[in-house]
Amino acid sequence: MKKAIFTLSLVFFGLVTVMAQNQFPSQVWHKGNIYGADGQTFSGLIKYDLDNNLVQLKSESIITLTASNVSNFEIYDEIFGGVRTFYSLPFSLNGDYETPIFFEVLTQGDDIALLCREYIATDSRSMGAYGAMGMNPFWGPQTMTGYRLAFNYYFLKMVESKNTT
């Protein structure tokens, strides 16, 4: 009986570990800080949504902030290992109207910065593990659908501000 319980607990923990590895960074709570546009600082567990330009803070309750309310936020990403920093910057996704959206800073120099936005892409591939069955008209074309983390990259040229004193 003890062996069965031990075995079942190992299987359970194994499944939890496998399920945790199939999550993307934006789907996991990270330790971090949010710096508000009004100067406030929030610390706690953070989850971000770049598609909707939202960041959530979990401390005593869950607070949702938009890119308009946030200057920047930083998280410690245990999946990739290290601190990741995101800034809210005005950008036009569709047309001429600029709205604040989140960008991750990958690297920054004196004159230029490399930014990115991650997204979850759908990946469809034909002829999966079924081999020759995919060629059989009875079975039809075999496709496998999966998801992967993808990135769009942006260069930001730094503009010097002139003091008029």
Buried (B, 14 or more C-beta within 10 A) or exposed (E): EEEEEEEEEEEEEEEEEEEEEEEEBBEBBBBBBBBBBEEEEBEBBBBBEBEEBBBBBEEEEEBEBBBEBBBBBBBBBEEEEEEBBBBBBEBEEEEEEEBBBBBBBBEEEEEEBBBBBBBBEEEEEEBEEEEEEBEEEEEEEBEEEEEEEEEEEBEBEEEEEEEEE
